[in-house]
Amino acid sequence: MKAATGELNLTVITVIAIGAIAALFYTVLWPTIKENITNNSEGIFNPDESGNNPLSYVEHAEVEWC
């Protein structure tokens, strides 16, 4: 019976530790990561003054087939 109690205690400690790590990630790390992604991708998703997205234009080359 003591072995089963020990395993239950270890399971509870593991679940609490995983919850603490998840809470730390979502409260401290994720807002910083999200802010950096938003700041670094500003030019990608927002068009310039003329309404063009500089990364959406792809120039197609003429290809001649033999």
C-alpha positions in Angstrom: 0.0 0.0 0.0 2.9 2.3 0.7 4.3 1.9 -2.8 0.9 2.9 -4.3 0.8 6.0 -2.2 4.3 6.9 -3.2 3.5 6.5 -6.9 0.3 8.7 -6.4 2.4 11.4 -4.7 4.9 11.3 -7.6 2.1 11.6 -10.1 0.6 14.6 -8.3 4.0 16.3 -8.1 4.5 15.7 -11.8 1.1 17.1 -12.8 1.7 20.2 -10.6 5.2 20.7 -12.1 3.8 20.5 -15.7 1.0 22.9 -14.7 3.5 25.4 -13.3 5.7 25.2 -16.4 2.7 25.7 -18.6 1.5 28.7 -16.5 5.0 30.2 -16.7 5.0 29.8 -20.5 1.6 31.3 -21.1 2.0 34.2 -18.7 5.7 35.2 -19.2 7.1 33.7 -22.3 4.2 33.7 -24.8 3.4 37.4 -24.7 7.1 38.2 -25.4 7.2 35.7 -28.3 3.9 37.0 -29.7 5.1 40.6 -29.5 8.3 39.7 -31.3 6.5 37.9 -34.1 4.1 40.9 -34.5 6.9 43.4 -34.6 9.1 41.4 -37.0 6.3 40.6 -39.4 4.8 44.0 -39.6 6.0 44.6 -43.2 4.9 41.1 -44.3 1.2 41.3 -43.4 0.6 45.1 -43.7 0.7 46.7 -47.2 2.7 49.9 -47.8 1.1 53.3 -48.5 0.3 52.4 -52.1 -1.7 49.3 -51.0 0.9 46.8 -52.3 2.4 44.1 -50.2 6.1 44.0 -51.1 6.3 40.3 -50.5 3.3 39.3 -52.5 4.6 40.4 -55.9 6.4 37.7 -57.9 7.8 38.5 -61.3 7.3 35.7 -63.8 10.0 35.1 -66.4 9.3 34.3 -70.0 10.2 30.7 -70.8 10.9 29.4 -74.3 10.4 25.8 -74.9 12.5 24.1 -77.5 
